[in-house]
Amino acid sequence: AGFGKLIIDPQDSGAELKKYGCAVGVDCRIPGKAILGPKVNETTLGTVSGTDVLTNAGFETGDPPTGWTKAGTNTTFVQSNAEKYSGTYSGKTATDYVNDAPTIYQVIANYADYKGFTVKFTIWAKTANVGIVAARVEDGIKGTSGTYNTTTGWEQLSITHIVDPSATKLWVGIITNSNADKYLDDATFTALNYSTLAAVAFAELGGNLYMADTNAVYSWDATNSYWVTRFTTTSTISDMISYGDSAATPASRLYVAIGNGKYFYSTNGITFTQAAPALSVAHLFTFENENIWKASNANEVKSCKDPVNATSQWSAAVLVGDQQYNFTEAINHLGRAYFGKSNGLFTLSAAGTVTEVIPMRSTPNTDNFEQSMSSSVDQRLYLPVGQNGLLYYDDGEKDTCAPAKYGPAFGDFLGQIRALASDANWNYAVTSPVGSTYATANYSIVWAMRRDAIEGSTDYRWHPIAEVKIDDVRCAWVSGLLTNPRLWIAGRHTASSNENKPKYIILSRYLSPLDDSNYTYASTGFMVTPYYTANFNIVDKAYHFFTLLSQSLSTGHYTITVEYQ
């Protein structure tokens, strides 16, 4: 299965062709075999399990309960078994505070990880009166209180709070306006930042993986398997790059572009500093040998060797293309800087001469050249264009190579190419959803692609290998920081903001996934292999048996249905 080599009667309908050229949840890159597609792993932002964050969330330990602090000298706080929502004990408190003051709270030690996050705190409470206790979160800059209790029985109080990017602390607890007794139990603290995530770029620095969205930079905590907030801004992040310049110590920095604002940089991925020079405005970054290049929203690019102290070191502006068209991409390919615009792709010579290598004047599009890729497989430059097009560029040679070229009848597989990445063996592309006949509705399709020789013909072969629940993919990245490379995919899921979770696929270290014992396969879901043609004569026949060979299927966890025509 896959696009690039179809030997089917051209009079067959698109639906008939699709049966032989498409698979769902099945990987058919290996000649003569159909294997399960790769497992798609979801990630989380921050520590999202309340019991992992809060100490003694059920008030079961200590008297007074450990991990919790009382406010005020006249506040009492003890462990009690007189009332409890679950378990054996609850926390019992009373106070003479009657002006919406905090009484019992817990400090979140790693508050910096939640800067810019939306967090939710819940706690079960029981009191003798209504309207006297509420949940509250404070971050040192501002605080937010929930609704006061509406019953005298056990009631879960909750509050949602956006942690200020300049937060100096973070605590969760209750406030009260009465000195009546209150029982507390089963608290939770959860980060809820998916609804605002809109990833724009990945980068690596110092053996760590970073992801930027429009307002924050996160680092991947491989030990605890979640993203940690490292930097937030109220401005809009437009790009992020890791660049090793000769003036940096250590030899690389992260650079974060802020559209029309001054960029930020970091040597450790934790502390970010805004560049001071007046010329430090960048929309996109790329590099060329020892120079870093920045593109503005106009039609000019500049370069320098030391972007941090470049008060006067930026080169004179080099004008690229027409001013009415903005830059859409900046990328390094084989040691040269390329700049994409809505109406063309341009490159610069060592002397700064601008050359238009791919004109798109007749078909300008704001998506042209976004998320272009310099391939590690074949050293070609791959360039998304238009609604579902893809071009390759190879030292002056260029042509189209999109799935639409090889499977024009497969409409629901021909979405726009939203992201590209590559490892040593395969190029990977992610296309947006189009239909729901074969591709699951609102899921983007992950493809493996390379040029292969089949029956003496060398051409591009496209294999749909997985689906990801992100319908607006913005970026992809192959990271080699662990034993097996990982394909990272991020963006927005417009159908449900709670699904804005970055995903990754563990890739094979070898051309064939079957040769890699660390490769992980999808273990759940709906998988459909392509049809197989044996080129029998078209005559009616009755089969008495059918033999299907399989490998490594677990007992009791599979159902195989055979369809034929």
N, C-alpha and C positions, 0 to 999 in steps of 0.2 A: 504494500500500500504506500501511498505517497504520490505527490505530483511530480511529473517529469518524465515518466515513461508509461504510457497507456496504450495497450494494444486491444482496443475495443472497437466494435463496429461503429463507425462514425454516424450511422443512422440511429443509433440508440439515443434515447432521451437523456437529459441531464440527470434524472433520477437513476437511470440504469448505470450510467457512467460512475455516478457517485458510489454505488455499491462496491465497485471494484477499486476505487481510488481513495476511499476514506475509511478511517477507523476512529472509534471513540474510546478513549481510555486505554488504548492498545498501541504499543510501539512496534512498528514494522520496519525498522531500519536494517535489521539483520536479514539477509537473503534467506528465504525458506522458512522463517520463523516469525511468529506473532507472540510477543511477550507483553506482560502488563506494563502500562505506562508508569512513569516515575511517581513516587509519592510527593504530593504538594504539602509542605509544612507551613502552618500559620505561625506568626509571631505576635507578641504583645508589646505594648508600650508601657514601660515601667512595671513595677511589681503590682499585679492586679489582684492577688489573693489576699483578702482581708486578714485571715488568720496568720499569714506569713508576715504581715506588716505590723499588726498590733500585738503587743505583749499581753497575755492573759485576757484575751478578748471576751472570755466567758466568765471572768471574775472567780475562777475556780481555785486560784492559788493565792495564799497569803491573807493575813488579817492585820491591817487593811490590805485589800487586793493589790498585789504587786503590779508595777507598770503604770499605775494610775496615780495622779496627783490631786490633792484637794487644794482649793484656793480659799484663803481666809482663815484666821485663827479660830473663828467660831463655827467652822464647818466640821461636821462629824462624818466619818467615812469608815465603815466596817464591812466585813464579810458576813453574809446572813443566809441562813437556810429557811427562814420564815416564808420567803417568797422566792421563786425562781422561774424563769421562762423555760430553761432547759438545764440539764446537769444537776448538780447538787446545791450550788450556791449562787447568790447574786451579790451585787454591791449595794449597800444601803447607805443613804446619805441624807443629811438635813443641814440647814444653814440659816443664819439670820440675814443672808443676802436676799434682798427683795426687789432689786432694781435691774433685772435682766442681766445679772452678773454671772460670770463663769464660776462653777463650783468644782466639778470633777472633770479632769482632762488628761490626755496622754500626748506626749511630744513625739512627733515623727522625726527621728534623728536624721534621716537622709532627705531632708526637705528640699535640698537643691535639685534632686532628681525629678521633682514634681513641678518645678518652675514652668509656668505656662500651661500646665495640665488642668483639665477639668477633673476634680476628684469628688467622690461621694462618700459620706460618712453616715452610717445607720447605727441605731442602738435601740434595744427594747427597753421600755420603761413602764413602771406601774406606780400610780400615786393614788392618794385619797381624794384628790380634786382634779377637775379638768382645767386646762389652760395655765399650767404652772411650770412646765418643763419643756425644753426644746433642744434639738441638736445644733451644734455650732462648730465652725471651722475658722481658724485664724492663721494668717501667714506673716504677721508682723507689719504688713502694709494695710491690709483690710481684713475684715471678717464677715461671715455670712451666717445668719441664723435661719433655722427651719421653722415650721409651723408648730405652735404649742400643742400639747396632747389634747385629744378630744374625747377621751374616755378614761374611766378610772381603772379599767382592766389593762392587761398587757397590750402595749401598742408600739409598733416600730416607728420611731422618729427618724427622719432623714433630712439631709441637707446636701445640695450640690454646690460646689464652690470652684471658681477658676483661680488657681494659685498665681499670684502676681509674679511676673518675670524677675522682679527685684525683691522677692520674698526673703526675709531674714530668719524665719522660723516657720514651723507648721505644727499646729496642735489641733486635736479633735476632742470634743467632749460635750457637756451640756451647760445650759444656762437656766436660771430659774427666777421666778418673781414671788416665791413663797417659801416659808420655812417648814412646810410640811414634809414628812418623810417621802423618799423616792427610792424605788428599787430599780437597779440597772442590770442588764444582761445582754450577752451575745452581740457585741459590737462588730462592725465591719468597716473597712476602709478600702476603697477601690478607685483606681485611675480610669478615667473614661475619655481618653483623648482621641479615639478613633474618628469622632465626628468632624474634627477639624483637620485631620491629616490629608495632605496633598503633596506627596513626595515629588521632588524635582531632580535629585541627583544622588549618586553614591560616590564615595571616595574611600581610599585607605591611607592610613598614616600610622607609622610606628607599630605595625602589626595589628592594628585595629580597623574595623569597618565602621564607616560613618554614613548616615543618611540625612539628607537635608529635605525638609518640606518648606512650605512657603513662609513659615515663621519660626522655625526651630531647627537645630542640628542635634541628632541623636547618635550615640555610639552603641554598638552591639555588645552586650554582656554575654559571652559564650558560655560562661559558667552557669549563670542563672537563666539563660535563654530568654532575655527580654531586652528591649531598647531603653537606654537611659538618656534622659534629656541632658544635653551639655551646654546648649546656648539657645536663647530665645530673643526675639526681636519683634517690635511692632511693625517694622518695615517688611517688605516682600522680598524674600530670597529668590533670586533668579538663577543661580548656578553655584556649584561648589567644585573645587579641584584641589588635588594634592600636588604640590610642585616643589622640587628640590632645587633651590637656587644656591649659588656659591656663597652668599652672605648669611645663610641661615644656619643656626646651631640649635638642635640637630639639623641635618641637611635637608629637611623637608618641612613644609608648613601646609596647613589647610587654609585655603582662601575661600571666603564666602562672599559672593557678589550680591549686592542689594539693589539691583536695577539702577535707578538714577541716584542712589546714595553711595557714600563711601564704603568700601568693602571692609570686612573683618578678616583677621588672620589668627592662627593659633599654632604654636609649636608642639603642644601636647594633647590637643583635642579636648581640653577641659577649660582652659582660660582663653577667652577670645578678646582681642583688642581691635578697636576700630582704627584703620589707617588714618594718620593725621594730615598728610599732604593734600593740598587742594585738588590735585590731579587724580586723587584716589577714587574715582567714580568708575564703576564697571558694571556691565550687564551680563557679559559672558567672559569666560577665561579659556585659554588653551596655552600650549607652550611649544617651543621650537628650539631644540638643543638647549642652550643655556639661557634662553630668553623666555619670559612669560609675556603673553599677549592678552590684552583686554579689548573688548569691543563695547562701544557705547550704543545707546538706542538710536543714534544718528547713523552716519555712514563712515565713521572713522575708527581705526584701530591704532593702538600704540603698544610698544614693547619696552621692556627694561630687564635688568638683571637682579635688582633688589627692590621688590614691590613694597617693602615695609618702609624703607627710608628714601623712596624715590621722589623727593621734592622736586628735583630738576633732572632726574635720570630718565624719565619717560621720553621715548623718541618723539620726533615730530609726528603729528597725526598723518596717517596714510588713509586716503579716501578710498572707500571700497563701494563700488556700485552706485545705484541711484539713491539719493537721500530719502525719497518718499517710502522706501522699503526698509523695514527693520531687519536686524540680524536675527536669525532663527537658530544658528548653531555655530560653534567654534570647536575645532577638533584637530588633534595632531595625527598625521598619518605618515609613517615612514620618515619622520624627522622634519616634516613641513607642516606649517599651519594652514588650515583651510577654514573659510568662513562661508556659512550658508546664509542666504537671504531669501526673501519670498520670491525673488525673480532671478536667482542664479547662485551658482557655487563659484567661489573665488579662492585663489591661492596667492601667496607672496613669494617672490624670489628672495635670495639672501640679500640682495641690494634693495629690497622693498618694492620691487615692481609688481603691480597687481595684474593677475591674469584671470580672465573668466574662463573656467574649464567646462562648466555645464550651464549654458544659458537657459533660462525659463521665462523669458520675457513674454512669450505668447500665452503662458499658463502660470502666472504668478499665484501663489497660494501661501497663506500664513503657516501652513504645516510643512512646506517644502524644507527638506534637509534636517528637520528636528530629529534628535536622537540618532544621528548617523553613527556609524561604527567602523573603526579600523580593525579588520579581522586578523586574529592570530592564526587562523587556519590557512588562508591563502594569500594574506597580505594585500587584500583588496579593500577598497573603501566602499561601504554600502550606505546608500542614501535614500531614505524614504521620500517620496514625492507624491503630491496629489492626494486623491482619496484612498487609493489602495495600491499605489505603485512603489516599486523599489528598483533603483539603478545600482549597478556596480561601476566602479571607476578603477582602472588599472593602468597607470602611466599613459594616459591619453586614450586608452581603449575604454569604451563605455557602452552599456546596453541594459535593457530591462531584464529583470530576473525575478519578479514578484510571483507569488502563487497564482495570481490572475492570469499569468501567461501560460501556465501549465495546466490549470484546472478551471477554465473559463465557465464551465457549466456548473461549478460547485459554488453557487451564490452565497450560501450561508457560511462558507469558509473564507470568504474574500473580504474580510474587514480591513480597516486601515492599519498599517504597520506602525505601532505605537512605541516600540522599544526594540533594541538590538543588543546582543552581547555575544561573546565567543570564548571558547576555551581552546585547547590545543587540537581538538578533534572535530568539533562541530560549531557551526554558527547557530545562534538561537534568535528567534524573532517572536514577538508577542503581537497578535492582531486583535483588534476590537471585535466585540460581538456583532453579528449581522442578523442571523436567524436562529431558530431553535429546533430545526429538524434533526440535525446531527450535533451541532454545538449546543450545550446547555444555555438557555436564555440567561443573559446578563453575565455570562462567563467569557473571559478572553481566552484565546487559544494560544498555546505555546507550541512552537515549531522547532524542529531540528533540521538544519539545512546544510548541504555541502554539494560540491560538484563530484559526481561519481560516474564511473564508466559502467554502463549496463549494455550488454550485447553489442559492444563496440562503439557505443555512442556516449560521449561525455557531455553531461549537462547538469543543471541544477536539479537536485532532488529534495522535495519538501515533504516532511513527515510531521503530521500533527501528533504530538506525544502526550499532551496534558491540557487540562482546562483549569483556570484560576478564577476565583470569585472576586475579581476586580474588573469592572466594566470600563474603567477609564485609566488604563495603565499610563504612567508618565515616565518611567525609567526602569532599566534593567542593568545588572552588573554581575560578572562572574568573579567570585572571590576565591583565591587560592590559599587562604590563611590556614585552612585545616587540611587533613589528610586527603579528602576528596574535595574538588572544587564545588562551589555552590552557585547556582543561578538565583540571584535575588531579583524580585519583581515587586514594584510598589506603584501606588497611584491613589485613585479614589474609586469607591464603589458607590455610584450615584443611586443605585436601587435601594441601598440600605447603608447609611453612614456607619453603622456598627460593624460593617464588614471591611472597613478601611484598614485592613491588617496586612502589613508587608508579608510576602510569602517567599519561600525558598525551596529549591529542588536540589537534592544531592546528586551531582553528576558523576558519571563514570570516569575513571582515570584513563580508560582505554576506549578505543573506537567502538567496541561492542560492550554494552552493559553486562552481558552474560559473563564477561571475563573479569568482572570486578565484584568481589565478595562484599564490599562496603556499600554497593549500590542498593537503594531502597525502592521497593515497588509499591504502587497503590494497592491497598489491601481491602478497600471497600469501594462501592460505587457500581456504576453500570458500564460494562465494557462490551464493545461490539467490534469484531474483526471485519475486515473487508471480505467481499465475496471472492471465491477462487474459481478460475475458469480452467477446465481441463481440455478444452477444445474438442469435446465430443461432437459427433454428428448430431444435428438437431432432429432427433427422433425420440418418440415416447419410449421410456424405459422405466422399469420398476426395480429400485435398489432393494436388496434383501438385508444388507447391513452396511454400516458406516463406521469406520475406525478413526478415532481422534486420539492422537498422541499428546500427552501433556507432561509437565514436569513441575514438581514442588507445589502442587495444589494441596492446601490443608484440608483434612477430612471434615466434612460437615459444613464447610463454609463456601460452597460454590454450587451454582446451577448452570449447566451448559445447555443452550437451546440451539438446535441445528435448523437452519432455514435453507430451502433450496427452491429452484424454479426450473 
